[in-house]
Amino acid sequence: MSSAHVSSFDFVVIGAGSAGCAVAAGLAARDAGSVLVVEAGPSDRWPLVRMPFGLVWTMGSKRRDWRYRSAPQSALGGRQIAIPRGRMLGGSGSINSMVWFRGRADDFDNWQVPGWSWADVAPAFDAVEAHLRPARLATPHALTEALSGLTGGNDPEALPTPERESAGVCRFNLHDGRRWSAADAFLRPAMARGVQVLQNHAVEKLHMTGDRIDRVSFVGGAEVRARKGVILSAGAIGSPEILLASGVGPAEDLRAAGRDVIADLPGVGANLHDHPGCGLHFMGAGSGYGLDASLALDWMAAPFDWLLRGKGVFASPTVEGAAFFDASGQGGTPDIQSHFIPFLLDWEGRRTRLGRGYFADAVVCRPQSRGALKLGRNGLEIDLGLLTNEADLDLLTRGWMRLRALMRDADFGDMKAPEAYPAAAVKDEEQARAHILAHCGTAYHPVGTLRMGEGDAPVTPRLALRGVRGLWVADASVMPAVTSANTNAPSMMIGHRAAEIIAADSAAA
Ligand SMILES: Cc1cc2nc3c(=O)[nH]c(=O)nc-3n(C[C@H](O)[C@H](O)[C@H](O)COP(=O)(O)OP(=O)(O)OC[C@H]3O[C@@H](n4cnc5c(N)ncnc54)[C@H](O)[C@@H]3O)c2cc1C
């Protein structure tokens, strides 16, 4: 698992994340040629990765999270936003909350990319789900069970969906209370078919012979050759960064940053966007989980409950439920997603807080704001462009106010708690706007930096990078627009389809 014996492979897949693992498995299943997967981070065989609640510690870990920070956000008074990204086998899928949503059918139709309509991608989701087997959380908190009534008339067993107003317990890619990521579902079985994996090796640059990318070099100097092609699956931050570091990108920007240009490709790093969101905290005795004397026994038993029975506080992936609703309150197609966490969490920069409670956020499903990723003289600049389009701020404000009203009316019985933050500090829509500008973050779903499409998109609908040969992109960076919910399942769907496309197109080349 930790070393490659030869320095030449048919395919080199860069990044063992949600998409990269699916690419490797798909190439192996088709006997497309020898495959090496290179991963900057370590193994995911670590108890805090397996344990759902462990993400509280792996997020922000020096070893397993890239811990990026955004450039100062112009619409947010120059605030910088944390951008966690998984750095190990399984990628961000090894530090995420494992919430499983395909997105909305017309998310894919709206991409308007030939071969990527809902009718095209639905079979690939079916195939991915046959491996991942996502299922409704087995042991949700009673508060999360009660969430189904939030938007009215929902069957408590029905799953929330971005297709219509709905709320309830989500599906997760968990088996027996343990994380089951793309590394488990795709990479390990692929290794049994001969795929090799090189971990703890960060790719620095790609190299060309003529117009063909055929070599990859690592930080520290070693190289590996790719006879049939290189597949970039380093994620929406890593993939464009590697291209720009290699001199592939907008020539003017690269020269201004003092870098050599090997291919002028405007569009590399553009179109960066994420789901903006802002939350509400509720706190009260007898409510959700939290650091409270009344739960001392539950916390003490938590490691054993999880290890022996896959249950208890440590079996919670923190986010347990979701709601989708129309911010206007007219009951139309949802434009807001809410994540529900039955825990009292920190706020205003405090890491821990005593007491019990719960949290819900409002997130814009289809943001219009766009930022850009650049490699300047001072290194990587990740401008998320959060809320730079006024329409996103208007929608988020209305959505946040509606969430507040829904939570006020929620039927949580004895477990219901009053709003603790921001509470009385925000009374009306104007104050809500200011609060959102001061506190909004993201749902950790950056996409779009190597958009696929026709015309001037840097990546073709067949996932080939324009302007060079021998390079395909397969990860969240190719999404022209983010899907209406969480992005792990769509990233794996992209990886799964990429393998089919690359096996066919590399054989024909
Ligand atoms: C904290 C957090 C919570 C989230 N929660 C959810 C959720 O509950 N549900 C959901 O659907 N989505 C969630 N997401 C988003 C989802 O996990 C991602 O959209 C998805 O994993 C992206 O897949 P990817 O293949 O594009 O990139 P990644 O999975 O990030 O994979 C990229 C891989 O490339 C590697 N890499 C990068 N640069 C290099 C380099 N130079 N050399 C070698 N390797 C490199 C990285 O280490 C990583 O392993 C969450 C994300 C985060 C960070």
The ligand as an SDF file (V2000), in Angstrom:
LIG
                    3D

 53 58  0  0  0  0  0  0  0  0999 V2000
  -15.7010   18.7850    6.6280 C   0  0  0  0  0  0  0  0  0  0  0  0
  -16.4770   18.3500    5.4140 C   0  0  0  0  0  0  0  0  0  0  0  0
  -17.7720   17.8630    5.5670 C   0  0  0  0  0  0  0  0  0  0  0  0
  -18.4920   17.4650    4.4480 C   0  0  0  0  0  0  0  0  0  0  0  0
  -19.7020   16.8450    4.6260 N   0  0  0  0  0  0  0  0  0  0  0  0
  -20.3100   16.2720    3.5550 C   0  0  0  0  0  0  0  0  0  0  0  0
  -21.4290   15.4200    3.7380 C   0  0  0  0  0  0  0  0  0  0  0  0
  -21.8420   15.1270    4.8550 O   0  0  0  0  0  0  0  0  0  0  0  0
  -22.0280   14.9050    2.6270 N   0  0  0  0  0  0  0  0  0  0  0  0
  -21.5750   15.1850    1.3600 C   0  0  0  0  0  0  0  0  0  0  0  0
  -22.2010   14.7400    0.3960 O   0  0  0  0  0  0  0  0  0  0  0  0
  -20.4880   15.9650    1.1650 N   0  0  0  0  0  0  0  0  0  0  0  0
  -19.8220   16.4640    2.2350 C   0  0  0  0  0  0  0  0  0  0  0  0
  -18.6650   17.1630    2.0500 N   0  0  0  0  0  0  0  0  0  0  0  0
  -18.1840   17.3670    0.6710 C   0  0  0  0  0  0  0  0  0  0  0  0
  -17.6410   16.0880    0.0160 C   0  0  0  0  0  0  0  0  0  0  0  0
  -16.9380   15.3010    0.9450 O   0  0  0  0  0  0  0  0  0  0  0  0
  -16.7630   16.4930   -1.1640 C   0  0  0  0  0  0  0  0  0  0  0  0
  -17.5390   17.2560   -2.0780 O   0  0  0  0  0  0  0  0  0  0  0  0
  -16.1630   15.3170   -1.9200 C   0  0  0  0  0  0  0  0  0  0  0  0
  -15.4710   14.4570   -1.0470 O   0  0  0  0  0  0  0  0  0  0  0  0
  -15.2350   15.8390   -3.0190 C   0  0  0  0  0  0  0  0  0  0  0  0
  -14.6370   14.7580   -3.6780 O   0  0  0  0  0  0  0  0  0  0  0  0
  -13.3810   14.9750   -4.6230 P   0  0  0  0  0  0  0  0  0  0  0  0
  -13.0170   13.6390   -5.1530 O   0  0  0  0  0  0  0  0  0  0  0  0
  -13.6730   16.0690   -5.5730 O   0  0  0  0  0  0  0  0  0  0  0  0
  -12.2070   15.5230   -3.6770 O   0  0  0  0  0  0  0  0  0  0  0  0
  -11.5780   14.9010   -2.3630 P   0  0  0  0  0  0  0  0  0  0  0  0
  -12.4380   13.8230   -1.8050 O   0  0  0  0  0  0  0  0  0  0  0  0
  -11.2350   16.0450   -1.4870 O   0  0  0  0  0  0  0  0  0  0  0  0
  -10.2480   14.1760   -2.8740 O   0  0  0  0  0  0  0  0  0  0  0  0
   -9.0960   14.8330   -3.2980 C   0  0  0  0  0  0  0  0  0  0  0  0
   -7.8940   13.9860   -2.8860 C   0  0  0  0  0  0  0  0  0  0  0  0
   -6.7600   14.4570   -3.5880 O   0  0  0  0  0  0  0  0  0  0  0  0
   -5.6630   14.5190   -2.6960 C   0  0  0  0  0  0  0  0  0  0  0  0
   -4.7230   15.5240   -3.2070 N   0  0  0  0  0  0  0  0  0  0  0  0
   -4.9160   16.8710   -3.2820 C   0  0  0  0  0  0  0  0  0  0  0  0
   -3.8190   17.4660   -3.7670 N   0  0  0  0  0  0  0  0  0  0  0  0
   -2.9150   16.4750   -4.0090 C   0  0  0  0  0  0  0  0  0  0  0  0
   -1.5880   16.4600   -4.5090 C   0  0  0  0  0  0  0  0  0  0  0  0
   -0.9450   17.5940   -4.8490 N   0  0  0  0  0  0  0  0  0  0  0  0
   -0.9570   15.2620   -4.6280 N   0  0  0  0  0  0  0  0  0  0  0  0
   -1.5890   14.1070   -4.2820 C   0  0  0  0  0  0  0  0  0  0  0  0
   -2.8390   14.0640   -3.7900 N   0  0  0  0  0  0  0  0  0  0  0  0
   -3.4950   15.2360   -3.6550 C   0  0  0  0  0  0  0  0  0  0  0  0
   -6.3020   14.9180   -1.3690 C   0  0  0  0  0  0  0  0  0  0  0  0
   -5.4630   14.6450   -0.2750 O   0  0  0  0  0  0  0  0  0  0  0  0
   -7.5700   14.0880   -1.3950 C   0  0  0  0  0  0  0  0  0  0  0  0
   -7.3790   12.8020   -0.8520 O   0  0  0  0  0  0  0  0  0  0  0  0
  -17.9240   17.5910    3.1410 C   0  0  0  0  0  0  0  0  0  0  0  0
  -16.6290   18.0830    3.0000 C   0  0  0  0  0  0  0  0  0  0  0  0
  -15.9010   18.4470    4.1180 C   0  0  0  0  0  0  0  0  0  0  0  0
  -14.4960   18.9350    3.9390 C   0  0  0  0  0  0  0  0  0  0  0  0
  1  2  1  0
  2  3  1  0
  2 52  2  0
  3  4  2  0
  4  5  1  0
  4 50  1  0
  5  6  2  0
  6  7  1  0
  6 13  1  0
  7  8  2  0
  7  9  1  0
  9 10  1  0
 10 11  2  0
 10 12  1  0
 12 13  2  0
 13 14  1  0
 14 15  1  0
 14 50  1  0
 15 16  1  0
 16 17  1  0
 16 18  1  0
 18 19  1  0
 18 20  1  0
 20 21  1  0
 20 22  1  0
 22 23  1  0
 23 24  1  0
 24 25  2  0
 24 26  1  0
 24 27  1  0
 27 28  1  0
 28 29  2  0
 28 30  1  0
 28 31  1  0
 31 32  1  0
 32 33  1  0
 33 34  1  0
 33 48  1  0
 34 35  1  0
 35 36  1  0
 35 46  1  0
 36 37  1  0
 36 45  1  0
 37 38  2  0
 38 39  1  0
 39 40  1  0
 39 45  2  0
 40 41  1  0
 40 42  2  0
 42 43  1  0
 43 44  2  0
 44 45  1  0
 46 47  1  0
 46 48  1  0
 48 49  1  0
 50 51  2  0
 51 52  1  0
 52 53  1  0
M  END
$$$$
